[in-house]
């Protein structure tokens, strides 16, 4: 039984796996950056709401607090659909070369 392996096939097959892994890592990085920006924006909105004094036309109760939380969530979600604050993009551009240059 004579078994011959072409080294070009063995070497060539390892290359796409590395490229595929880098692509997955870059996509994961992009998603993580967007999630971080969303969390930051949500915390900013919560902190801003705490600065507003209670009182006014409508009394605060659990239903209005729930509504404000849902409104903030939708605000963050709609901001994330567009460019957002630009923080996610800046973080991605800064960290992407670390993945691309990795061996």
CORZIFEN-V564707 format. One record per residue. N is the residue number from 1. RES is the residue in one small letter. PHI is phi in whole degrees, 0 to 359 (999 if undefined). BURIAL is b if it has 24 or more other C-alpha atoms within 12 Angstrom, else e. Layout:
N&RES&PHI&BURIAL, N&RES&PHI&BURIAL
This chain:
1&x&999&e, 2&x&250&e, 3&x&247&e, 4&x&242&e, 5&x&249&e, 6&x&276&e, 7&x&299&e, 8&x&294&e, 9&x&289&e, 10&x&291&e, 11&x&291&e, 12&x&294&e, 13&x&284&e, 14&x&283&e, 15&x&294&e, 16&x&297&e, 17&x&296&e, 18&x&293&e, 19&x&295&e, 20&x&296&e, 21&x&294&e, 22&x&296&e, 23&x&297&e, 24&x&295&e, 25&x&295&e, 26&x&293&b, 27&x&294&e, 28&x&295&e, 29&x&297&b, 30&x&298&b, 31&x&296&e, 32&x&295&e, 33&x&296&b, 34&x&293&b, 35&x&294&b, 36&x&297&b, 37&x&298&b, 38&x&296&b, 39&x&297&b, 40&x&297&e, 41&x&297&b, 42&x&297&b, 43&x&293&e, 44&x&296&e, 45&x&296&e, 46&x&298&e, 47&x&295&e, 48&x&293&e, 49&x&295&e, 50&x&292&e, 51&x&281&e, 52&x&281&e, 53&x&292&e, 54&x&290&e, 55&x&113&e, 56&x&115&e, 57&x&286&e, 58&x&242&e, 59&x&287&e, 60&x&275&e, 61&x&222&e, 62&x&295&e, 63&x&293&e, 64&x&290&e, 65&x&294&e, 66&x&296&e, 67&x&297&e, 68&x&297&e, 69&x&296&e, 70&x&294&e, 71&x&297&e, 72&x&297&b, 73&x&299&e, 74&x&292&e, 75&x&297&e, 76&x&295&b, 77&x&296&e, 78&x&290&e, 79&x&292&e, 80&x&289&b, 81&x&292&e, 82&x&270&e, 83&x&278&e, 84&x&69&b, 85&x&276&e, 86&x&91&e, 87&x&292&b, 88&x&299&b, 89&x&295&b, 90&x&294&e, 91&x&296&e, 92&x&298&b, 93&x&296&e, 94&x&282&e, 95&x&264&e, 96&x&301&b, 97&x&299&e, 98&x&295&e, 99&x&280&e, 100&x&295&e, 101&x&272&e, 102&x&287&e, 103&x&274&e
